[in-house]
């Protein structure tokens, strides 16, 4: 069994590569190592896989690479590569999101038409729901993104739907809900909060801290992703969430308990395009993927704090 993992040097991609290798799967990883954040962090993410002879790293851009060669010999595709981030997806940067999230996905799906893949697993986001109409939000609920980033993730989903219906590409879409844990991108909230707290700096919170999220520990997200490659229903979409619903203020309170002192908080203007609340109905994933998230918010935060300390990502 051989899998292609795009975005393999990223937060989720590196964890997925490790898990697949542990399961005996050969992994061909591809990553363009963009400068959205320090590429050195991404290389460090792959320290383990790069020591495994069954792991092959290809540095390159999905918009420019020969994708027929990239897919050659692969049984599974886990397409995690994307330009992330809500805050910077407005304005002139939108072209980057179109290129990396839409065009790259379309090219990969087009190449997949000529293969006999078992599954093409596409990573999507709760951002496609925007300000959802109901909670918990089910896969059948209206998708109405409120950020340019969300628009491009929805476009990628719709491409996957079309290539399944039109050409039989066995696409399975996963809508991740706020993944956290070791190796989380430095621009994401928990990483920023932990770095600030460990450096005795104020934590910057966008808005009033009342935003609510359904937080998902990375190992649980990886379990769902591997299951999607093994038994996800082609053409289906699944919510992947951890059931750890909390406001930003509650997260910071928990962080203070773990660190032994309440952090100082500074409020910044709310981010345009940031949904006020997310919360997933994961019944479909429980039934179809045997998905059962295991890691609590407190335990996951403790592991992320320990990882930050070990990696010296902050000044002690």
C-alpha positions as CSV (number, residue, x, y, z in Angstrom):
1,X,0.0,0.0,0.0
2,X,1.3,3.4,-1.0
3,X,-0.1,6.8,-0.1
4,X,0.5,10.3,-1.4
5,X,0.2,12.9,1.3
6,X,0.1,16.5,0.1
7,X,1.1,19.2,2.6
8,X,3.1,16.5,4.3
9,X,5.3,18.9,6.2
10,X,2.4,20.7,7.8
11,X,0.7,20.4,11.1
12,X,-1.7,17.6,10.3
13,X,0.2,16.2,7.3
14,X,3.3,15.4,9.3
15,X,1.2,13.5,12.0
16,X,-0.6,11.7,9.3
17,X,2.7,10.6,7.6
18,X,3.9,9.2,10.9
19,X,0.7,7.3,11.5
20,X,0.7,5.8,8.0
21,X,4.3,4.7,8.3
22,X,3.5,3.1,11.6
23,X,0.7,1.2,9.9
24,X,3.2,-0.2,7.3
25,X,2.1,2.1,4.5
26,X,4.7,3.6,2.1
27,X,4.4,7.4,2.0
28,X,5.2,9.8,-0.8
29,X,5.0,13.2,0.7
30,X,4.9,16.4,-1.3
31,X,5.2,20.0,0.1
32,X,6.2,23.3,-1.4
33,X,7.5,24.5,2.0
34,X,5.9,27.9,1.6
35,X,7.0,30.8,3.7
36,X,3.5,31.3,5.2
37,X,5.4,30.4,8.3
38,X,9.1,29.4,8.8
39,X,9.9,26.5,6.5
40,X,12.5,25.3,9.1
41,X,9.5,24.4,11.4
42,X,8.0,22.3,8.6
43,X,11.3,20.5,8.1
44,X,11.5,19.8,11.8
45,X,7.9,18.4,11.6
46,X,9.3,15.7,9.3
47,X,12.3,14.7,11.4
48,X,10.7,11.3,12.1
49,X,9.5,10.3,8.6
50,X,12.7,11.4,7.0
51,X,14.5,8.7,9.0
52,X,12.2,6.0,7.5
53,X,13.3,4.5,4.2
54,X,9.6,4.1,3.2
55,X,9.1,7.8,3.2
56,X,9.9,9.9,0.1
57,X,9.7,13.7,0.2
58,X,9.2,15.7,-2.9
59,X,9.6,19.4,-2.6
60,X,7.4,21.1,-5.2
61,X,4.3,23.0,-6.1
62,X,1.2,21.0,-7.1
63,X,0.4,23.7,-9.7
64,X,3.8,23.1,-11.4
65,X,4.7,19.4,-10.7
66,X,4.1,16.5,-13.1
67,X,1.2,15.0,-11.3
68,X,1.0,11.8,-13.3
69,X,4.4,10.9,-12.0
70,X,3.5,12.1,-8.5
71,X,0.5,9.7,-8.4
72,X,2.3,6.8,-10.1
73,X,2.1,3.7,-7.9
74,X,-0.1,5.3,-5.2
75,X,-3.2,3.6,-3.9
76,X,-4.4,6.5,-1.7
77,X,-4.3,10.2,-1.8
78,X,-4.6,12.4,1.3
79,X,-4.8,15.9,-0.1
80,X,-4.0,18.2,2.9
81,X,-2.0,20.9,1.0
82,X,-3.7,24.3,1.2
83,X,-3.1,27.9,2.0
84,X,-4.5,28.3,5.5
85,X,-5.8,31.3,7.4
86,X,-8.9,33.4,7.5
87,X,-7.4,36.8,8.5
88,X,-5.1,37.1,5.5
89,X,-7.3,35.7,2.8
90,X,-8.8,39.1,2.0
91,X,-7.4,41.6,-0.5
92,X,-4.4,40.9,-2.7
93,X,-3.6,37.6,-1.0
94,X,-6.8,36.0,-2.4
95,X,-4.9,35.0,-5.6
96,X,-2.7,32.8,-3.5
97,X,-5.7,31.0,-2.0
98,X,-7.3,30.5,-5.4
99,X,-4.0,29.0,-6.7
100,X,-3.2,26.8,-3.8
101,X,-6.7,25.7,-2.7
102,X,-8.6,25.6,-5.9
103,X,-6.3,25.3,-8.9
104,X,-4.0,22.8,-7.2
105,X,-7.0,20.7,-6.1
106,X,-8.4,20.7,-9.6
107,X,-5.1,19.6,-11.2
108,X,-4.7,16.8,-8.7
109,X,-8.3,15.6,-9.3
110,X,-7.7,15.8,-13.1
111,X,-4.6,13.6,-12.7
112,X,-6.5,11.2,-10.5
113,X,-9.0,10.5,-13.3
114,X,-6.4,8.4,-15.0
115,X,-5.7,6.2,-11.9
116,X,-7.4,3.4,-10.0
117,X,-7.1,5.0,-6.6
118,X,-8.9,3.4,-3.7
119,X,-9.7,6.8,-2.1
120,X,-8.9,10.4,-2.7
121,X,-9.3,12.0,0.8
122,X,-9.8,15.8,0.7
123,X,-9.2,17.9,3.8
124,X,-11.8,20.7,4.1
125,X,-12.8,22.9,7.0
126,X,-15.7,23.9,9.2
127,X,-15.2,27.3,7.5
128,X,-17.4,26.1,4.7
129,X,-20.4,26.4,7.0
130,X,-19.7,30.0,8.0
131,X,-22.1,31.2,10.6
132,X,-24.1,28.0,10.7
133,X,-27.9,28.0,10.9
134,X,-28.1,25.2,13.5
135,X,-25.9,23.5,16.1
136,X,-24.6,20.9,16.2
137,X,-24.1,21.4,12.4
138,X,-24.6,18.4,10.2
139,X,-23.0,17.7,6.8
140,X,-26.4,18.3,5.1
141,X,-26.7,21.8,6.5
142,X,-26.2,24.8,4.3
143,X,-22.6,25.7,3.4
144,X,-22.2,29.5,3.4
145,X,-18.7,30.6,4.1
146,X,-18.0,34.1,5.5
147,X,-14.3,34.4,4.5
148,X,-12.4,34.2,1.2
149,X,-10.5,31.2,2.7
150,X,-13.8,29.4,3.3
151,X,-14.9,30.2,-0.2
152,X,-11.9,28.4,-1.6
153,X,-12.3,25.4,0.7
154,X,-15.9,25.1,-0.5
155,X,-14.8,25.4,-4.1
156,X,-12.4,22.5,-3.5
157,X,-15.2,20.5,-2.0
158,X,-17.4,21.1,-5.0
159,X,-14.6,20.1,-7.4
160,X,-14.3,16.8,-5.5
161,X,-18.0,16.3,-5.8
162,X,-18.0,16.9,-9.5
163,X,-15.0,14.6,-10.2
164,X,-16.7,11.9,-8.2
165,X,-20.0,12.3,-10.1
166,X,-18.5,12.9,-13.5
167,X,-15.5,10.6,-13.5
168,X,-15.8,8.3,-10.6
169,X,-12.8,9.6,-8.7
170,X,-13.4,8.1,-5.2
171,X,-13.3,11.4,-3.3
172,X,-14.0,11.6,0.5
173,X,-14.2,15.0,2.1
174,X,-13.3,15.7,5.7
175,X,-14.5,18.9,7.4
176,X,-12.0,19.5,10.2
177,X,-13.1,21.5,13.2
178,X,-10.3,23.5,14.8
179,X,-7.5,21.0,15.1
180,X,-5.0,21.6,18.0
181,X,-2.0,19.8,19.5
182,X,1.8,19.5,19.0
183,X,3.1,21.1,15.8
184,X,0.1,23.4,15.5
185,X,0.9,26.3,13.1
186,X,2.4,29.2,14.9
187,X,-0.3,31.6,13.7
188,X,-3.1,29.5,15.2
189,X,-4.7,30.6,18.5
190,X,-3.4,27.9,20.8
191,X,0.1,28.2,19.5
192,X,0.0,32.0,20.0
193,X,-1.6,31.7,23.4
194,X,1.0,29.2,24.7
195,X,4.0,31.0,23.2
196,X,2.8,34.3,24.9
197,X,2.0,32.7,28.3
198,X,5.4,30.8,28.5
199,X,7.2,34.0,27.6
200,X,5.3,36.1,30.2
201,X,3.7,38.2,27.5
202,X,0.0,39.1,27.2
203,X,-2.2,36.9,25.2
204,X,-3.8,38.7,22.3
205,X,-7.4,37.7,21.8
206,X,-9.4,38.8,18.7
207,X,-12.8,40.1,19.8
208,X,-14.3,39.5,23.2
209,X,-13.2,35.9,23.8
210,X,-16.8,34.7,23.5
211,X,-16.2,32.9,20.2
212,X,-17.0,29.2,20.6
213,X,-15.2,26.4,18.8
214,X,-15.5,22.6,18.7
215,X,-11.8,21.7,19.3
216,X,-10.3,18.5,17.9
217,X,-7.0,17.0,19.0
218,X,-4.7,16.2,16.1
219,X,-4.4,12.5,16.9
220,X,-8.2,12.2,16.7
221,X,-8.2,14.0,13.4
222,X,-5.6,11.6,12.1
223,X,-7.6,8.6,13.2
224,X,-10.6,9.9,11.2
225,X,-8.4,10.7,8.2
226,X,-6.9,7.2,8.1
227,X,-10.4,5.7,8.4
228,X,-11.6,7.8,5.6
229,X,-8.9,6.3,3.4
230,X,-9.8,2.8,4.4
231,X,-13.6,2.9,4.4
232,X,-15.0,6.4,3.7
233,X,-17.9,6.3,1.3
234,X,-16.9,7.8,-2.1
235,X,-18.7,11.0,-2.7
236,X,-19.4,11.6,1.0
237,X,-18.4,14.4,3.4
238,X,-17.8,13.9,7.1
239,X,-17.5,16.3,10.0
240,X,-14.4,15.6,12.1
241,X,-14.7,17.2,15.5
242,X,-13.5,16.5,19.0
243,X,-16.6,17.3,21.0
244,X,-14.5,19.8,23.1
245,X,-16.7,22.8,22.8
246,X,-15.4,25.9,24.6
247,X,-15.1,29.6,24.2
248,X,-11.8,31.3,23.7
249,X,-12.1,32.7,27.3
250,X,-12.6,29.2,28.7
251,X,-9.6,27.9,26.8
252,X,-7.4,30.7,28.3
253,X,-8.8,29.8,31.7
254,X,-7.8,26.2,31.2
255,X,-4.4,27.3,30.0
256,X,-3.9,29.2,33.2
257,X,-4.8,26.2,35.3
258,X,-2.2,24.1,33.4
259,X,0.5,26.7,33.8
260,X,-0.3,27.6,37.4
261,X,-1.1,31.2,36.8
262,X,-3.8,33.1,34.9
263,X,-2.4,34.7,31.7
264,X,-2.8,38.4,31.0
265,X,-5.2,39.1,28.1
266,X,-5.2,42.0,25.7
267,X,-8.2,42.3,23.3
268,X,-7.8,43.2,19.7
269,X,-10.4,44.0,17.1
270,X,-12.6,41.1,15.9
271,X,-11.4,39.4,12.7
272,X,-13.8,39.9,9.7
273,X,-14.8,36.5,8.4
274,X,-14.3,34.7,11.7
275,X,-17.4,32.6,12.5
276,X,-18.8,33.3,16.0
277,X,-19.5,29.7,16.8
278,X,-18.8,26.2,15.4
279,X,-20.1,22.9,16.7
280,X,-20.3,19.6,14.7
281,X,-22.7,16.7,14.5
282,X,-20.3,13.8,14.0
283,X,-23.0,11.0,13.8
284,X,-22.1,10.3,10.2
285,X,-18.4,9.9,11.0
286,X,-19.2,7.7,14.1
287,X,-21.3,5.4,11.9
288,X,-19.3,5.4,8.7
289,X,-15.7,5.7,9.9
290,X,-16.1,4.3,13.5
291,X,-14.8,7.6,14.6
292,X,-14.7,8.2,18.3
293,X,-12.6,11.2,19.6
294,X,-10.6,10.3,22.7
295,X,-8.6,13.4,23.8
296,X,-10.1,16.1,26.0
297,X,-9.3,19.8,25.7
298,X,-7.3,19.8,29.0
299,X,-5.2,16.7,28.1
300,X,-4.6,18.0,24.5
301,X,-3.6,21.4,25.8
302,X,-1.2,19.8,28.2
303,X,0.5,17.9,25.4
304,X,0.7,21.0,23.2
305,X,2.3,22.9,26.0
306,X,4.9,20.2,26.6
307,X,5.6,20.0,22.9
308,X,6.1,23.8,22.7
309,X,8.6,23.6,25.6
310,X,10.5,20.7,24.0
311,X,10.8,22.3,20.7
312,X,12.0,25.6,22.2
313,X,9.4,27.5,20.1
314,X,9.2,30.1,22.9
315,X,11.7,32.0,25.0
316,X,11.7,30.6,28.6
